[in-house]
Amino acid sequence: MADHELPDHVVTNRTFWTTEAAAYVAPGRRSWAAAEPSWGIWGVPESEVRILPDVAGLDTIELGCGTAYVSAWLARRGARPVGIDITPAQLETARALQREHGLSFPLIEASAEAVPLPDASFDLAISEYGAAIWCDPYRWIPEAARLLRPGGRLIFLGNSTLSLLCSTNNDEDPVGEQLVRPHFGGLGRIAWSDGSSVEFCLGHGDMIRLLRASGFEVENLVELQAPEGASTRYPYVTPEWARRWPCEEVWVARKRG
Ligand SMILES: C[S@@+](CC[C@H](N)C(=O)[O-])C[C@H]1O[C@@H](n2cnc3c(N)ncnc32)[C@H](O)[C@@H]1O
């Protein structure tokens, strides 16, 4: 898709991720090397939350795969993954890590809002801080529904709505203990005040309505708690905050048969 056909936020976010890519090589390498899948900035082990279904034999698509460690974890559990990302520099890292680990699966440069793959070709669509926060949910969630077979699952992790309600549009300000962003009118498209990037976050009611209108039934909403003693390299939220409130959440939805 030519640049002039891409929405502004996609072009802005690709520029942002082209700049950020170098900083994600080492964390990507660590995650590729991890034996067990984990979730989010606190690394909550999959064995504690049991979010993933048995993926053996499933066709999976990771929307906004970045360095593609989530797809690597799925491949090691017997899935046939495909990774989609809009940023060539991120896909270069993913390809380098594939070579390092001798694990190959298709990586496609495309926007998760318009994926150049046929309808009903996957059993699981997944996003960990990829399309889940960088794409317009009113575009990427119907697109995920199109890509899934009936009965297929959509699993995505992003910042919790609560954490966004407790933060300003200046991403240098940490998540606080007061509501500072209006729920009504303050969610949806969130442009950071430095102009670097654009994120999206819906209220839970809007998300449930969007999922249902796109053909999904909601199966679960897992609000992640930082494990005791956990740390993160991200400065925007403290472990104390994330021990008391969920700063991340994982939605699990199933496409109607
Ligand atoms: C934090 S990374 C998440 C991926 C992975 N979990 C990781 O940490 O490497 C965010 C990724 O979303 C990608 N992204 C942003 N907008 C996108 C879009 N419209 N379509 C596909 N990928 C997109 C970025 O290029 C970036 O690689």
The ligand as a Gaussian input file, in Angstrom:
#p B3LYP/6-31G(d) Opt

LIG

0 1
 C        6.120000      -2.804000      21.012000
 S        6.191000      -3.474000      19.379000
 C        5.183000      -4.869000      19.766000
 C        5.623000      -6.099000      19.120000
 C        6.357000      -7.118000      19.980000
 N        5.521000      -7.637000      21.037000
 C        7.672000      -6.560000      20.444000
 O        7.737000      -6.026000      21.555000
 O        8.655000      -6.639000      19.682000
 C        5.012000      -2.526000      18.418000
 C        5.031000      -2.889000      16.945000
 O        3.809000      -2.464000      16.336000
 C        4.128000      -2.156000      14.997000
 N        3.058000      -1.390000      14.363000
 C        2.677000      -0.111000      14.624000
 N        1.662000       0.233000      13.794000
 C        1.393000      -0.848000      13.030000
 C        0.470000      -1.113000      11.989000
 N       -0.402000      -0.194000      11.568000
 N        0.476000      -2.335000      11.433000
 C        1.356000      -3.291000      11.820000
 N        2.271000      -3.082000      12.778000
 C        2.279000      -1.883000      13.383000
 C        5.425000      -1.405000      15.106000
 O        6.110000      -1.352000      13.896000
 C        6.150000      -2.203000      16.171000
 O        7.002000      -3.155000      15.617000

